[in-house]
Amino acid sequence: MMSDKKLKFKGDTMTTKILAKQLNKPIDQINKALVEIGYQKKVKGGFELKNPKLGEQKRFKNKKGFFVYYIDWKPFIASNNKLLKSLGLEEVKKEEIEKTTSIPKKDKEVKVFDRALFQAKYRTEDGHFVRSKAEALISNWLYNNFIVYAYEKRVPIREELYSDFYIPQYKIYIEYWGLEEEKYKQRKAKKIELYKKYNINLISLTEKEVENLDDYLPLKLLDFGMSLI
């Protein structure tokens, strides 16, 4: 097997071992899922990459003189819809979302999660479904810049709070504020208050900024030490 030195995260790619750690699954299960969905093929000495858009084929010669074949995956593979579904992680996310979209029976006027009004029907380039065209633009921008992210991530605080997007490498949360209705404004104010209360890295995006992400988002990311260069 490869040494740990060859398994380190390189910034623009990650090995299957790193992928397994990110998804909190055994590496054997990850490899099996990647084979089942057709992203890699089991070969003598390791695994062969089936789609070059997903990563890079690598190999090295072990002490016995045999070649070991492995794959350096693009970081966005960690949020790939097919892989998450194959691993049963998609249903876990769905259950988390459903918890936030429930309306208390005692008070029909109270909405814990305003997005319950919107279906996740906009498909992104990496296979996710999001709830608006603006979120699709943000998702595609992150994907095309090889940034690993999570959609509708639970913020680890005592209160119930879900973000639009989360970049785990720099612990940055991204919120798109797209509505001007009074109830939405109230929900927005509460969310921002919670982010400030726990001193959480938050990037807020307006409709104008989403229309020009190349101009705004790199600078906002740089404020938290994340450079695309």
C-alpha positions in Angstrom: 0.0 0.0 0.0 1.0 3.7 -0.4 2.6 5.5 2.4 0.7 8.3 4.1 3.0 10.9 2.4 1.5 10.0 -0.9 -2.0 10.3 0.5 -1.8 13.9 1.7 -4.3 16.5 0.4 -2.8 18.5 -2.4 -5.2 21.4 -2.6 -6.6 20.7 -6.1 -6.9 17.0 -5.6 -7.6 14.4 -2.9 -6.9 10.7 -2.6 -9.7 8.2 -1.8 -8.4 7.9 1.7 -8.9 11.7 2.3 -12.3 11.4 0.6 -13.3 8.6 3.0 -12.3 10.8 6.0 -14.3 13.7 4.7 -17.4 11.6 4.3 -16.8 9.6 7.5 -17.0 6.2 5.7 -14.6 3.2 5.5 -12.3 3.5 2.5 -13.5 0.0 1.2 -17.1 1.3 1.1 -16.0 4.4 -0.7 -14.1 2.4 -3.3 -17.0 0.0 -3.8 -19.4 3.0 -4.3 -17.1 4.6 -6.8 -16.9 1.4 -8.8 -20.7 0.9 -8.7 -21.4 4.4 -10.1 -18.8 4.0 -12.8 -16.3 6.5 -11.6 -13.5 4.0 -11.2 -12.6 0.4 -12.2 -10.9 -2.3 -10.1 -7.7 -3.4 -11.8 -4.7 -5.4 -10.8 -2.7 -3.2 -8.4 -5.5 -0.8 -7.5 -8.1 1.3 -9.3 -8.4 2.9 -12.7 -10.1 6.3 -13.3 -13.0 6.0 -15.7 -13.8 9.8 -16.1 -10.7 12.1 -16.4 -12.9 15.1 -15.5 -13.2 13.7 -12.0 -9.5 13.5 -11.2 -6.1 12.2 -12.2 -4.8 8.7 -12.6 -1.7 8.0 -10.5 0.7 5.1 -9.9 3.9 4.3 -8.0 6.2 1.3 -7.8 6.2 -0.4 -4.4 9.2 -2.1 -2.8 8.5 -5.4 -4.6 8.7 -3.7 -7.9 5.0 -3.8 -8.7 2.9 -0.8 -9.8 0.1 0.4 -7.5 -2.6 2.4 -9.2 -4.6 5.0 -7.4 -6.6 8.2 -8.1 -6.3 11.8 -7.1 -9.9 13.1 -7.1 -11.0 16.6 -7.7 -12.3 18.0 -4.3 -15.9 18.4 -5.6 -16.2 14.6 -5.7 -17.0 14.9 -1.9 -20.3 16.6 -2.7 -21.1 14.5 -5.8 -24.8 13.6 -5.8 -24.3 10.1 -7.3 -21.7 9.2 -4.7 -23.7 10.6 -1.8 -26.8 8.6 -2.9 -24.8 5.4 -3.4 -23.4 5.8 0.2 -26.8 6.6 1.6 -25.8 10.0 2.7 -28.3 11.8 0.5 -31.2 10.5 2.7 -29.4 11.7 5.8 -29.3 15.2 4.3 -32.9 15.0 3.3 -34.0 14.1 6.9 -32.0 17.1 8.2 -33.7 19.4 5.8 -37.1 18.0 6.7 -36.5 18.8 10.4 -35.9 22.5 9.5 -38.9 22.7 7.2 -41.5 21.5 9.7 -44.2 23.9 10.9 -45.3 23.5 14.5 -48.9 22.2 14.8 -49.8 24.7 17.5 -48.9 27.7 15.4 -49.3 27.4 11.7 -48.0 31.0 11.3 -44.5 30.1 12.6 -42.1 28.8 10.0 -38.9 27.4 11.3 -37.4 27.3 7.8 -38.7 29.7 5.2 -37.3 27.6 2.3 -40.1 25.1 2.9 -42.0 27.2 0.4 -39.4 26.4 -2.3 -38.6 23.0 -3.8 -35.1 22.0 -4.6 -35.7 21.8 -8.4 -32.7 23.5 -9.9 -30.0 21.0 -10.9 -26.3 22.1 -10.6 -23.4 21.1 -12.6 -22.2 18.6 -10.0 -25.6 16.9 -9.8 -27.1 18.7 -6.7 -30.6 20.2 -6.6 -30.9 23.6 -5.0 -33.9 25.9 -4.4 -33.2 28.9 -6.6 -31.4 30.0 -9.8 -29.2 32.2 -7.6 -28.1 29.2 -5.5 -27.4 27.2 -8.7 -25.1 30.0 -9.8 -23.3 30.0 -6.5 -23.0 26.2 -6.5 -21.7 26.1 -10.0 -19.1 28.8 -9.3 -17.8 26.9 -6.3 -17.7 23.7 -8.4 -15.9 25.3 -11.3 -13.3 26.8 -8.9 -12.7 23.3 -7.4 -13.9 24.4 -4.0 -15.3 21.6 -1.7 -18.6 22.7 -0.2 -21.7 21.4 1.5 -25.3 22.6 0.7 -27.7 23.5 3.5 -25.2 22.6 6.2 -26.3 22.5 9.8 -24.3 25.1 11.8 -22.8 23.4 14.9 -24.4 25.6 17.5 -27.1 25.0 20.2 -29.8 26.8 18.2 -31.2 25.3 15.0 -29.5 27.0 12.1 -28.7 25.9 8.5 -26.5 27.8 6.1 -26.9 27.9 2.3 -23.3 26.8 1.6 -20.4 25.8 3.8 -16.7 25.6 2.9 -15.2 23.1 5.4 -11.5 23.8 4.6 -11.8 27.4 5.9 -15.0 27.0 8.0 -16.8 29.7 5.9 -20.6 29.8 5.7 -22.3 31.5 2.8 -25.8 32.9 2.8 -27.7 34.3 -0.2 -30.3 36.9 0.8 -32.8 36.9 -2.1 -36.2 38.0 -0.8 -37.6 41.2 0.5 -40.7 40.0 2.3 -41.1 41.1 5.9 -41.1 37.5 7.4 -38.0 36.7 5.4 -36.3 39.9 6.6 -37.1 38.8 10.2 -35.6 35.4 9.6 -32.5 36.9 8.0 -32.0 39.2 11.0 -32.2 36.3 13.4 -29.7 34.2 11.3 -27.2 37.1 11.1 -27.6 37.6 14.9 -26.7 33.9 15.5 -23.6 34.1 13.2 -22.4 37.2 15.1 -23.2 35.6 18.5 -20.9 32.7 17.8 -18.3 34.7 15.8 -18.8 32.4 12.8 -17.2 33.2 9.4 -20.1 34.4 7.3 -20.2 35.7 3.7 -23.4 37.4 2.7 -24.4 37.6 -1.0 -26.9 39.9 -2.6 -28.7 39.4 -5.9 -26.3 41.9 -7.6 -23.3 40.1 -6.2 -24.5 36.7 -7.4 -24.9 38.1 -10.9 -21.2 39.0 -10.7 -19.6 36.3 -8.6 -16.2 36.6 -10.2 -16.0 40.2 -9.1 -17.2 39.8 -5.5 -16.8 36.3 -4.1 -13.0 35.9 -4.5 -12.6 39.1 -2.5 -15.0 38.0 0.2 -13.2 34.6 0.5 -9.9 36.4 0.8 -11.2 38.3 3.8 -11.1 34.9 5.6 -7.7 33.9 4.3 -8.9 31.8 1.3 -7.2 32.6 -2.0 -8.0 31.1 -5.4 -4.5 31.8 -6.7 
